[in-house]
Amino acid sequence: MKVLVIGSGGRCHAICDSLKKSPKVTKIYAAPGNAGMSSIATLVNIKETDVSSLLDFAIKEKIYLTVVGPEVALAAGVVNRFNEMGLRIFGPTKEAARIESSKQFAKDLMKKYNIPTAQYETFTDYAKALNYIMDKKPPYVLKYDGLAAGKGVVIANDLNQAKQTLADMLLNSKFGEGKVVIEDFLTGEEFSFMCLVDNDKVYPLELAQDHKRAFENNEGPNTGGMGCFSPLPFVTKEDKDFAIKEIIQKTANALIKEGYPFKGVLYGGLMKTPDGIKVIEFNARFGDPETEVILPRLESDIFDVFCNIVDGKEVLLKWKDEMTVGIVLASKGYPEDYKKGYEINIGEVKSNVYHMGTTIKDDKLVTNGGRVLIVVGMAKTLIEARNNALEDIKNIKCENLFFRKDIGTIHIKEEN
């Protein structure tokens, strides 16, 4: 079977890596892919949002299954077009994907169907938004309504930062035209809960925790994610059961009632607060870097899993009894301004190394993004998995990369 994976980051590299293990997959294409994926997939020079060209390619090459990686492709309606042409594709429609592409849509849905989340208000007017936060105490949670590549959420620790953020989002169009959702600040442990959803059927994946802040000790600006680990010792079975029943299942049912049935990965960014599990945000696709630490732990044939969701069949998930820690190597300056084109030399490594932002220039592997690589160590314990990743990072040479050494450390201490 031929499979097309739409996307170019570490998430899609991990998906391709899992697909290559299936005996049923004869050829993998990645559009547009990246340098690291070229060893397991044929790269196709088509942008994720060029729906017509992706469709033409899938028809011409007789692609059996297409898997959508990034949110921008979903928001562009790629699933809708493929469905119209009778092509098999894994991912939600543009309408269902609004659970991610519009913060207001997601919050309004949760409010209507009593899905636990923070109190909020939505604004398009700068003055009204500013008046609203003047009555609140910091920190302020400000979310751009649309897609912003993981950078549209700002937790402002003082009024001046909040004013500047509101100005960026509502006056200066930093992310484009849009609205701002202002939420109450919640405290607790955040975690990522991705589930495969087929209309009203929910199949939970293993849990992971992303580290969003750029620097160690959770300092610095928010990023797309600087590292991740799985599974999570602090989430109990009762927590997980509650999240499935009261959050993911309720949301899947709500989308059906609203006329937007969901097929694909529904990703709950959740927080374990003193008042219980609450939703921070929803995504409509595999997380990045969560996918890179979860899929290596999957024993089931992922090709069968994808096909069964598309076909409405039962899904069986089997997991390895091992833990993973993924550490992101990012360009210096990320998530703000950074330079590209620095040569990367990857020596002998035992961990999975997924490419997030690389390309080939003059026959050399070079940096081509903010997040460049993720090194995923696997072992029976978190501390071993983290040590394996850190040991392999020593064999990756590039003068313009930085990384966090503390991914998962608080829970490694608990483990000991």
C-alpha positions in Angstrom: 0.0 0.0 0.0 1.2 3.5 -0.8 0.9 6.1 2.0 1.2 9.9 1.7 2.1 11.9 4.9 1.4 15.6 4.7 3.8 17.7 6.7 7.5 18.5 7.3 8.2 18.4 11.0 9.3 16.0 13.7 5.8 14.8 14.2 5.6 13.7 10.5 9.1 12.1 10.7 7.8 10.0 13.7 4.7 9.1 11.7 6.7 8.0 8.7 9.1 6.0 11.1 6.1 4.1 12.5 4.5 3.5 9.1 7.7 2.0 7.7 7.4 -0.8 10.4 4.2 -2.0 8.8 4.6 -5.0 6.4 1.5 -3.7 4.5 3.2 -0.3 3.6 5.1 -0.6 0.3 6.0 3.0 -0.2 5.8 6.3 1.8 5.6 9.8 0.3 6.1 12.9 2.4 4.8 16.3 1.2 6.9 18.4 1.6 8.9 16.3 4.2 12.3 17.2 5.4 15.9 16.1 5.1 15.6 13.5 7.9 12.6 11.8 6.3 14.3 11.3 3.0 15.8 8.0 4.1 12.4 6.4 4.7 10.1 8.4 2.4 10.1 9.9 -1.1 9.9 13.7 -0.7 7.3 15.5 -2.8 7.7 19.3 -3.2 4.2 20.3 -2.4 3.2 22.6 0.4 0.9 21.4 3.2 -1.7 24.0 2.2 -1.7 23.3 -1.6 -4.8 21.1 -1.4 -5.3 20.9 -5.2 -1.7 19.7 -5.9 -1.9 17.2 -3.0 -5.1 15.8 -4.3 -3.8 15.6 -7.9 -0.7 13.7 -6.6 -2.7 11.3 -4.5 -4.9 10.4 -7.5 -1.9 10.1 -9.9 0.1 7.9 -7.6 -2.9 5.8 -6.5 -2.2 6.6 -2.8 -4.1 4.2 -0.6 -4.1 6.3 2.6 -3.1 9.9 3.3 -2.2 11.0 6.9 -2.4 14.7 7.8 0.2 16.0 10.1 0.0 19.8 10.6 -3.0 22.0 11.6 -2.6 24.3 8.6 -3.4 21.5 6.2 -6.6 20.7 8.1 -7.6 24.4 8.3 -7.1 24.5 4.5 -9.7 21.8 4.0 -7.5 19.0 2.7 -9.7 16.3 4.4 -12.9 17.8 2.9 -11.5 17.7 -0.6 -10.1 14.2 -0.3 -13.4 13.0 1.1 -15.3 14.6 -1.8 -13.2 12.6 -4.2 -13.6 9.4 -2.3 -9.9 9.2 -1.2 -9.0 7.7 2.2 -7.5 10.3 4.5 -6.8 10.3 8.2 -7.8 13.6 9.9 -10.8 15.8 10.7 -12.7 18.1 8.3 -12.0 21.8 8.3 -15.2 22.4 10.3 -14.3 19.8 13.0 -10.7 21.1 13.1 -12.1 24.5 14.3 -11.7 22.9 17.8 -8.0 24.0 17.2 -8.1 26.7 14.6 -10.5 28.9 16.6 -9.9 29.3 20.4 -13.3 31.0 20.7 -15.1 28.1 18.9 -13.5 25.7 21.3 -14.2 27.7 24.4 -17.8 28.3 23.4 -18.3 24.6 22.7 -16.9 23.7 26.2 -19.1 26.2 27.9 -22.2 25.0 26.1 -21.6 21.3 26.9 -20.2 21.7 30.4 -16.7 20.6 29.6 -14.4 21.7 32.4 -12.2 24.7 31.4 -11.1 28.1 32.7 -13.5 31.1 32.7 -13.0 33.4 29.7 -14.1 36.3 27.6 -13.4 37.1 23.9 -12.4 40.5 22.5 -11.8 42.1 19.1 -11.5 45.7 20.6 -8.2 46.6 22.3 -9.7 49.1 24.7 -12.4 46.7 25.9 -9.8 43.9 26.3 -7.6 46.2 28.3 -10.4 47.3 30.6 -11.2 43.7 31.2 -7.7 42.8 32.4 -7.5 45.9 34.5 -10.0 44.3 36.8 -8.0 41.0 37.0 -4.9 40.1 38.9 -1.8 38.8 37.1 -0.8 36.4 35.6 -3.0 37.0 32.5 -3.6 34.3 30.0 -4.0 35.8 26.5 -4.7 33.6 23.5 -4.8 34.6 19.8 -8.0 33.2 18.4 -6.5 31.6 15.2 -3.5 29.5 14.4 -0.1 30.8 15.4 2.3 27.9 15.1 2.3 27.3 18.9 3.2 30.9 19.7 -0.3 32.4 20.1 -0.6 31.9 23.8 1.1 34.4 26.2 1.0 34.2 30.0 1.7 37.8 30.9 3.2 38.2 34.4 2.4 41.9 34.7 0.1 44.5 33.2 2.8 46.0 30.9 3.4 42.7 29.2 -0.3 42.1 28.9 -0.8 45.5 27.3 2.0 44.8 24.8 0.6 41.4 24.0 -2.9 42.8 23.4 -1.4 45.4 21.2 0.5 42.8 19.2 -2.6 40.7 18.7 -5.3 43.3 18.2 -3.5 46.4 16.9 -0.3 45.2 15.2 -1.7 42.0 13.7 1.3 40.0 14.8 -0.5 36.7 13.8 -3.0 38.2 11.4 -6.4 39.6 11.9 -8.3 38.1 14.7 -9.7 38.0 18.2 -8.2 37.4 21.6 -9.5 35.0 24.2 -8.6 36.1 27.8 -8.8 33.3 30.3 -8.5 32.9 34.1 -5.1 31.6 35.1 -5.1 28.0 36.2 -2.5 26.3 38.4 -1.4 22.6 38.3 0.5 20.1 36.2 -0.2 20.3 32.4 -0.2 17.2 30.3 -1.1 16.1 26.8 -3.8 13.6 26.2 -4.2 12.5 22.6 -7.0 10.2 21.6 -8.0 8.6 18.3 -11.6 9.6 17.7 -14.0 8.0 15.2 -17.2 10.0 15.6 -18.4 8.9 19.0 -15.7 6.3 19.6 -12.7 7.3 21.6 -9.4 5.3 21.8 -6.9 6.9 24.2 -3.2 7.1 23.4 -0.5 7.1 26.1 0.0 10.3 28.0 2.9 12.8 27.6 4.0 16.0 29.1 5.4 18.8 26.9 7.8 21.5 28.2 6.7 24.8 26.5 9.1 27.3 28.0 12.4 27.9 26.1 14.8 27.6 29.0 15.4 25.4 32.0 13.4 25.7 35.2 10.4 26.6 32.9 11.7 30.1 32.2 11.6 32.1 29.1 9.0 32.6 26.4 6.5 29.9 25.2 7.6 27.8 22.3 6.2 25.0 20.2 7.7 22.6 22.8 11.3 22.0 23.9 10.9 18.4 25.1 8.6 15.8 26.2 8.3 12.5 28.1 5.9 9.6 28.4 4.2 8.0 30.4 3.3 10.3 33.3 3.7 9.1 36.9 1.5 12.0 38.3 -1.7 11.2 36.3 -3.7 8.5 38.1 -6.1 6.0 36.5 -9.0 8.0 38.0 -7.6 11.2 36.4 -7.4 9.4 33.0 -10.8 7.9 33.3 -12.3 11.3 34.1 -10.5 12.9 31.2 -11.8 10.3 28.8 -15.4 10.5 30.0 -15.9 14.1 31.0 -13.6 15.8 28.4 -12.7 13.8 25.3 -15.9 11.8 25.0 -18.1 14.8 25.8 -16.2 16.9 23.2 -16.6 14.1 20.5 -20.3 13.9 21.3 -20.7 17.7 21.3 -19.1 18.0 17.8 -21.5 15.4 16.5 -24.5 17.4 17.9 -23.1 20.6 16.4 -22.9 18.9 13.0 -19.1 18.5 12.8 -18.3 14.8 13.5 -14.7 14.3 14.3 -12.4 11.6 12.8 -8.7 11.7 13.6 -6.6 12.7 16.6 -8.3 14.9 19.2 -5.6 16.3 21.5 -6.6 17.6 24.8 -4.0 20.0 26.4 -5.1 19.4 30.0 -4.2 20.6 33.5 -4.5 18.7 36.8 -5.7 21.6 39.0 -6.6 21.5 42.7 -10.2 21.5 41.4 -9.8 18.6 39.0 -8.8 18.1 35.4 -9.5 21.0 33.1 -8.9 21.8 29.4 -6.3 24.4 28.6 -6.7 23.9 24.8 -7.7 21.5 22.1 -5.7 20.5 19.0 -7.1 18.6 16.1 -4.0 16.5 15.2 -1.0 14.8 16.6 1.1 17.0 18.9 4.6 18.0 18.3 6.8 16.9 20.2 4.4 14.5 21.9 4.1 12.3 18.8 7.8 11.7 18.8 7.8 10.2 22.3 4.5 8.3 22.1 4.6 6.6 18.7 8.0 4.8 19.5 6.1 3.1 22.4 3.3 1.8 20.1 3.5 -1.9 19.3 0.3 -2.0 17.2 0.6 -1.6 13.4 -0.1 2.1 12.9 -1.2 1.6 9.3 -4.0 -0.7 10.5 -4.8 1.8 13.2 -5.2 4.7 10.8 -7.2 2.6 8.3 -9.6 1.4 11.0 -10.4 4.9 12.1 -11.0 5.9 8.5 -13.2 2.8 7.9 -15.1 3.0 11.2 -13.7 -0.3 12.5 -12.6 -1.2 16.0 -9.1 -0.1 17.0 -6.8 -2.1 19.2 -3.8 -0.4 20.8 -0.9 -2.3 22.4 2.0 -0.5 24.1 5.6 -1.3 25.0 6.5 -1.3 28.6 9.1 1.4 28.2 9.5 5.1 28.9 10.7 7.8 26.5 12.2 11.2 27.0 12.6 13.5 24.0 14.9 16.6 24.0 14.6 19.3 21.4 17.6 20.9 19.8 16.6 24.4 18.7 18.2 27.3 16.9 19.7 29.9 19.2 17.2 32.8 19.4 14.1 30.6 19.0 11.2 31.3 19.5 12.1 34.8 18.4 14.5 35.7 15.6 17.1 33.0 14.6 19.4 32.2 11.7 19.3 29.2 9.5 21.9 27.3 7.4 24.2 26.0 10.1 25.8 22.7 9.3 24.8 19.7 11.5 26.9 16.5 11.9 25.1 13.6 13.5 27.5 10.9 14.7 26.7 7.5 16.1 23.5 7.5 18.1 21.2 4.9 19.6 18.2 7.1 20.3 15.6 8.0 17.7 16.5 11.3 16.1 13.6 13.0 14.4 14.2 16.0 12.2 12.0 19.0 12.9 13.6 21.8 10.8 16.5 20.6 8.6 17.3 20.7 4.9 20.2 19.7 2.5 22.3 22.6 1.2 25.4 22.0 -0.9 25.2 18.3 0.1 25.3 19.2 3.8 22.7 18.8 6.4 21.8 22.3 7.8 19.4 23.9 10.2 16.2 25.2 8.6 13.8 26.1 11.4 13.5 27.1 15.0 13.2 23.6 16.4 15.7 21.5 14.5 16.0 18.0 15.9 14.5 16.0 18.7 16.5 13.2 20.3 14.3 10.5 21.9 15.8 8.2 24.5 13.9 5.0 25.5 14.4 2.8 28.5 12.7 1.0 31.4 12.9 4.2 33.6 12.7 7.9 32.9 16.2 8.6 34.2 17.7 6.0 31.9 15.7 7.3 28.9 16.8 10.9 29.6 20.4 9.9 30.1 20.3 7.9 26.8 19.1 11.0 25.0 21.6 13.4 26.6 24.5 10.9 25.8 23.5 10.9 22.1 23.2 14.7 22.0 26.9 14.8 22.7 27.4 13.1 19.2 25.4 15.8 17.4 27.6 18.7 16.4 26.2 22.1 15.4 27.4 25.5 16.6 24.0 27.2 16.7 21.8 24.9 18.8 20.6 24.9 22.4 18.5 22.5 24.4 17.1 22.0 27.9 18.8 19.4 30.1 15.9 19.3 32.6 13.1 17.5 30.6 11.1 15.4 33.0 13.6 15.9 35.9 11.0 16.7 38.5 9.4 13.3 37.9 12.7 11.5 37.6 13.3 12.7 41.2 9.9 11.1 42.2 10.9 7.9 40.4 13.9 7.6 42.5 
